Amino acid sequence: MQKREKPFIDLSGRVTLVTGGSRGIGRAVVEAFARAGSDVAVNFVANTTSARAACDCATAYGVTARAYKANIADHAAVKQMVADIVADFGRIDILVNNAGIWERNPIDSMSVERLQRTLNVNLLGTFYPVMEAVPRMKSQGGGCIINISSTAGQRGEDFYSPYATTKGGVIALTKSLAVELAADNIRVNCVAPGWVETDMTAEVLGDERGRAALSKIPLGRAGRPEELAGPVLFLASDLATFITGEILNVNGGAVLCG
């Protein structure tokens, strides 16, 4: 009888923090990592019910999952969250920076408040978890960071310039940290989605602009959250141990970046 092998992607014994893990892409990432055997810390900012549902989904795969309420734009809150996760799980092996906001902001009517909110959540909210997780990863002998950017960070996006600016910054941060942390056995990569079917994009995808955008995607549709979770899982796995500083485009062919 052939010996049964472990799953092709096996994250057993590892702990993953997913920011914005209660919905959309983050929720799909939580489930994918749980299926691969990782314990999961689910960050959320408001919806306790959704966060608990994400944890229940994860624990159904036999792993431990806990929800942590924290505004990622608040450094003190992130610092406390990471400390709580380490106290509960003992370590953080993988960080998935997924949380973000997408707000229409025409430049001639943009308020400083709306601009600052996008910068705080999308850019500083990526920096802060990294700043707190990296010292733990170094002390453990390594780790893995996957940032979620966007095609908007590669080509820009009209009427959403703050969003595009922050997502371009996430790409630059990924490349910078990949080199900086390589000697510490910490890999840093990025997934850049195009249009994805989530509650954040549902309204736009249903109107004329959304239909026009989808018509330009070679694969002819928006992506599904689980189609983003797979690439994130791959980059965190032992199949990708020689990949760092990479921007993995998952956009149905809409933006072809080499």
Secondary structure in CASP SS format (residue, H / E / C, confidence):
PFRMAT SS
TARGET T0000
AUTHOR 0000-0000-0000
METHOD secondary structure of the structure
MODEL  1
M C 1.00
Q C 1.00
K C 1.00
R C 1.00
E C 1.00
K C 1.00
P C 1.00
F C 1.00
I C 1.00
D C 1.00
L C 1.00
S C 1.00
G C 1.00
R C 1.00
V E 1.00
T E 1.00
L E 1.00
V E 1.00
T C 1.00
G C 1.00
G C 1.00
S C 1.00
R C 1.00
G H 1.00
I H 1.00
G H 1.00
R H 1.00
A H 1.00
V H 1.00
V H 1.00
E H 1.00
A H 1.00
F H 1.00
A H 1.00
R H 1.00
A C 1.00
G C 1.00
S C 1.00
D E 1.00
V E 1.00
A E 1.00
V E 1.00
N E 1.00
F E 1.00
V C 1.00
A C 1.00
N C 1.00
T H 1.00
T H 1.00
S H 1.00
A H 1.00
R H 1.00
A H 1.00
A H 1.00
C H 1.00
D H 1.00
C H 1.00
A H 1.00
T H 1.00
A C 1.00
Y C 1.00
G C 1.00
V C 1.00
T C 1.00
A E 1.00
R E 1.00
A E 1.00
Y E 1.00
K E 1.00
A C 1.00
N C 1.00
I C 1.00
A C 1.00
D C 1.00
H H 1.00
A H 1.00
A H 1.00
V H 1.00
K H 1.00
Q H 1.00
M H 1.00
V H 1.00
A H 1.00
D H 1.00
I H 1.00
V H 1.00
A H 1.00
D H 1.00
F H 1.00
G C 1.00
R C 1.00
I C 1.00
D C 1.00
I E 1.00
L E 1.00
V E 1.00
N E 1.00
N C 1.00
A C 1.00
G C 1.00
I C 1.00
W C 1.00
E C 1.00
R C 1.00
N C 1.00
P C 1.00
I C 1.00
D C 1.00
S C 1.00
M C 1.00
S C 1.00
V H 1.00
E H 1.00
R H 1.00
L H 1.00
Q H 1.00
R H 1.00
T H 1.00
L H 1.00
N H 1.00
V H 1.00
N H 1.00
L H 1.00
L H 1.00
G H 1.00
T H 1.00
F H 1.00
Y H 1.00
P H 1.00
V H 1.00
M H 1.00
E H 1.00
A H 1.00
V H 1.00
P H 1.00
R H 1.00
M H 1.00
K H 1.00
S H 1.00
Q H 1.00
G C 1.00
G C 1.00
G E 1.00
C E 1.00
I E 1.00
I E 1.00
N E 1.00
I E 1.00
S C 1.00
S C 1.00
T C 1.00
A H 1.00
G H 1.00
Q H 1.00
R H 1.00
G C 1.00
E C 1.00
D C 1.00
F C 1.00
Y C 1.00
S H 1.00
P H 1.00
Y H 1.00
A H 1.00
T H 1.00
T H 1.00
K H 1.00
G H 1.00
G H 1.00
V H 1.00
I H 1.00
A H 1.00
L H 1.00
T H 1.00
K H 1.00
S H 1.00
L H 1.00
A H 1.00
V H 1.00
E H 1.00
L H 1.00
A H 1.00
A H 1.00
D H 1.00
N C 1.00
I E 1.00
R E 1.00
V E 1.00
N E 1.00
C E 1.00
V E 1.00
A E 1.00
P E 1.00
G C 1.00
W C 1.00
V E 1.00
E C 1.00
T C 1.00
D C 1.00
M C 1.00
T C 1.00
A H 1.00
E H 1.00
V H 1.00
L H 1.00
G C 1.00
D C 1.00
E H 1.00
R H 1.00
G H 1.00
R H 1.00
A H 1.00
A H 1.00
L H 1.00
S H 1.00
K C 1.00
I C 1.00
P C 1.00
L C 1.00
G C 1.00
R C 1.00
A C 1.00
G E 1.00
R C 1.00
P H 1.00
E H 1.00
E H 1.00
L H 1.00
A H 1.00
G H 1.00
P H 1.00
V H 1.00
L H 1.00
F H 1.00
L H 1.00
A H 1.00
S C 1.00
D H 1.00
L H 1.00
A H 1.00
T C 1.00
F C 1.00
I C 1.00
T C 1.00
G C 1.00
E C 1.00
I E 1.00
L E 1.00
N E 1.00
V E 1.00
N C 1.00
G C 1.00
G C 1.00
A C 1.00
V C 1.00
L C 1.00
C C 1.00
G C 1.00
END
